[in-house]
Amino acid sequence: QVQLVESGGGLVQPGGSLRLSCAASLNMFSLYAIRWYRQAPGKQRELVAAITTTGITNYEDSVKGRFTISRDNTKNTAYLQMISLKPEDTAVYFCNAYHPSRGYWGQGTQVTVSS
């Protein structure tokens, strides 16, 4: 029954904005920390942002000040708000829900930043 589905990706010009969503069909969503990863062609997957069960956030240096991770436990959904997008942000973005006993991945959403 567990499923994570990312949405909100697309094509934007440099300097544009997108908000990604991660909808989780997951019991006890509030007990899972959430992480956003991204993977560009030919590169390894990298951690972009994370939010704990209590709302504490952490960001990779290259996105700090531009990206904001959040969660709405009433909707079982996490978000990644992205502003001032750069071409180097182009990647497939994945959400990950994790708990000490288990973790789950979505299938990703494509973000392309190009003129």
Beta strands, then each sheet from edge to edge (+ up, - down):
strand 1: 3-7
strand 2: 10-12
strand 3: 18-25
strand 4: 33-39
strand 5: 46-51
strand 6: 57-59
strand 7: 67-72
strand 8: 77-82
strand 9: 91-99
strand 10: 102-105
strand 11: 109-113
sheet 1: 1+ 3- 8+ 7-
sheet 2: 2+ 11+ 9- 4+ 5- 6+
sheet 3: 2+ 11+ 9- 10+
end
